[in-house]
Amino acid sequence: MLIKEWKKEKKYIHVDDSLNYKMSHKPITQEEPMGCGVACVASLLGISYKKTLKLFGRNYNLKKGAYCDDIVKTLKKAGLNYNYSKVNGKTKKYINKIGSIIFISPTKKYRIGHYLLKTENGWMNPWVNLPKNPIKAGLQKKLPGKPQWIIYRNSNL
């Protein structure tokens, strides 16, 4: 398991960054309508959705979900050095880096946008069968929309 330590008194984890990008990320199902960002972080860290939600703490709002800066702050708590940017000419080439989290622009299917995690086996989509219930996570070959924001490992750029 990737978690090296869990400090209950400070409620954060430390993840071995070198191992994190050599594993196949397990699909994690989002457990609420706005939980795609939490599920992507859970898959990236190799921990459960519930543990990841605790890690987010105040950086997560059930009604609004997680913004890019909330995700970066949470990854920092886990010991990972990430940043985010609007997808542009400089960052576009890093979309397909394993461990990148992409927020796609709203589409007919994903009306408010959606986060997906790039894995060795494709894109981890935490609600691949939207709008159906029960919610299912899965892997897909292509992004289901236009990338708008990228959350990337600082060493990517």
N, C-alpha and C positions, 0 to 999 in steps of 0.2 A: 504494500500500500504506500501511496506517496506521502502520507502525512507523517512527518517526523515527530512532531510534538503538538500537543493540544494544551494550551495554557488556559485552564478554566477561569482563573482569576482575571485574566485580561481578555478572554474570549476571542482568541485568534489562533490561527494555525500557521505552521511554517511548512511549505512544500519544497521538496527537493527539485529545484528548477531544471536541473540537467536530466532527470528522469522523466519529467512531465511531458516532454515532447517526443519521447521514444515510444510511448504507449499508444494503444488504440483507445480512443475516448469512447466510453460506453454511452449510448443514447440515454438521456435523462428526460423524462416526461415533465412538462411544466404542470404544476398542481393548481394553478389558478389562471384566470384569463390573461393577466398581464405578467405572467411568470417566465416568459421566454428567456430573459436575461439571466435570471437566477438559475434556470436549468442549464444554460450554456456554461456558466461559471462552475456549476456542480460537475458537469462532464469534464471540463478542463482540469479541475482539481482532483477528480476521481473520488468525490465524496457524495453523500446523499443530498437530495433537494432540501430536506429539512435542516441538515447541518449547514448547508450553504445559506439558507434563509437566516439562520442565527448569526452567521458570519456577516451578512449584510447589515443586520441590526437596524439602526436608524436610517441607513442608506437605502432602505427599501420602503416603498409605499404601496399598499395593496391596490389602491385605485389607479395610480399612475405607472406602476411598474418601476423599472430601473432605467435611469439615463446612463449614458456612457461614463460620465464622471463618477456615478455611484458604483459602476462595475469596476472601474480603475481603482477606486479607493478600497473596494473589497478585495481585489486581487493583491493590492499592496499589503493588506492585513494578513494575507496568506503568504507573503514573502515574495511575490512576483512583481517584476518591474514592467508595468504596462503603461501605455499612453493611448490617447485616442485623437482622431482627426476626421474631418469631413473627407470623403474619398475625393481625391484630386489627382492630377498628373504625377505628383511625387509619391503618393501613397497607394495608388491603384495597383501597382505591380506587386504589392505585398498582400493583396486580398487572398491569394491561394497559399499563404504560409500556414503550416499546421500550427494551431493554437490561436489563430486570429479569430476574433468574434466580429461578425458583420451585422450591421443593422440595415435591412433593406427598406427602400421607400415604400409607402403604402401602395397596395395593389388591390385588385378586385377581391382576391382571396384574403389577403392580410391587410385589412382596411386601415389599420393604424401603424403599419410597419411590423417588423419582426426581426428578432435576433437569431442568428445561426452560428455554429462553431465549425471551423474548418478542421477536419481530422484527416488521418492517413487514408481513410476509406470514403471520403466525400464530405458532405455537409451534414452535421448533426442538427436535425430539425426537431425541436422539443414539442411541436404540435404539427406533425406531418400530415395528419388526416383532418385538419381544420375544414369545416366547422363541426365535424362529427364528434360525438361523445360515445364511449369514453375517449379521452385524449390519449394519443399514442405518439411516442417519439420514434424517430427512425433516421436512416441515412439516405441521402439523395445525391445524385451526381452533380446537379447544377443548382445554383442559387435560384430560388423561385421569384426573384425580382431584382431590381436595380440596386446595387450597393450604394448606400448613402453615407454611412459612418463606418469607420474601421477602428477596432480596439486591437492594438498590436503590441507585441513584446518590444520594449525599447531597443533591443539589439537588432530588430528587423530593419530599422531605418538608420 
